[in-house]
Every structure is written in C-alpha cells, then in structure tokens.
Amino acid sequence: MKRNATAVWNGTGKDGKGNLTTQSGVLNATQYSFGSRFEEGIGTNPEELIAAAHAGCFTMKLAFNLQAAGFTPQELKTKGTITLEDGTVTASHLELEATIEGISPEAFNDLVKDAEQNCPISKLLKAAITVTHTLHG
C-alpha cells in the first residue's frame, strides 16, 4: 500500500504561501504558511498533520489490540501534541481517554504500551513518544 500527498509552495519561506492536497481529497489545496505554522495564522501545518496522523494511527492500533484481547471499546479519544524545537520534531505526546467495559488496568496498560511502540507512525518518528491515559469502565 502506498499513500501520497502533494505540497505546493510559492515564494520565500516567511512571506510565501502554499497548499497541501492528499490523495483521498480530504485535503484539497488546503492553505499553509509561515503564519499557520509558527504563529496563529489560518490554515494547517506539517506538525498538526503529524499530530493527527500519530493520534489516529495509535488509536486504531489500540483498537486492534483490544479486539485481539476480546474487548470492544465504547470510545477511544486521543489528542496528539507534537513539539518542534530548533527545527526538529523532538516529541510526540498522546493523551488517551478510553471507555472500555470489563478490562483490568494492567491488561489495558499492556495494550496501550504495545500500541505506543508498534503503531506505524510511532515506528516512523525518531522523537520521544509518551502516552498518558484515562480508563473509564
């Protein structure tokens, strides 16, 4: 399986502007700029997209782990936060809230740890990855 996206940029790094388009069309010439990346401008940015990708990948991996262990979550909600320092992504932090009936905290912790270490985006990142979680049962 291969997926793709296209970035178009016009102008200088600070004063230019660009757009991102994904193969699926979910992003279609979606604006990004210096302002949307390093300030509070309108549009997306690469770090926000990495945060979404990591949160989504981790959450789906955890859902598969839970299914294999015989559990069906009522809800898994993960917020991803990417830290960019001196031009390098240095960390990805995931905050998980899970509602799952009948699972022990120990079994849940093991399945979360496996998802943290083994989702494809975690394997891609060379940054520190941390997860905090809350289990509702």
Salt bridges, closest charged atoms under 4 A:
GLU47 OE2 - ARG37 NH2 2.57
GLU97 OE1 - HIS136 NE2 3.43
ASP114 OD2 - LYS61 NZ 3.78
GLU116 OE2 - LYS113 NZ 3.63
